[in-house]
Amino acid sequence: MKSKAIYYHAGCPVCVEAERGVASAIDANRYDVEIVHLGESPERLGEASDAGVVSVPALHIGESVFHVNFGAPLEQLGAKS
């Protein structure tokens, strides 16, 4: 069974470039990768915050969050921590 990986981003150039890197670096045989553009899906901000995401772009795998670069804090996108 594959593990789930969620890549959260806000659509900025840094986020889009990191998405390309994440998509090519993650082993598709081990992970189902979901890309979540929080600007287009703001209803998922709470989910990202609950997972431990504090800024985007970020990759959430299992219980771990990997902040790829400090692009924007979730608060700027409307999240309540």
ZISULQUI-V802195 format. One record per backbone hydrogen bond with DSSP energy under -1.0 kcal/mol. NH is the residue of the N-H (numbers start at 0). CO is the residue of the C=O. If there is no record, write none. Layout:
NH:CO, NH:CO
This chain:
2:29, 4:31, 5:59, 6:33, 7:57, 8:35, 15:11, 16:12, 17:13, 18:14, 19:15, 20:16, 21:17, 22:18, 23:19, 24:20, 25:21, 29:26, 30:26, 31:2, 33:4, 35:6, 37:8, 40:36, 43:40, 44:41, 47:43, 48:44, 49:45, 50:46, 51:48, 52:47, 55:71, 57:7, 58:65, 59:5, 60:63, 63:60, 65:58, 67:56, 68:56, 70:55, 70:68, 71:55, 73:53, 75:72, 76:73, 77:74, 78:73
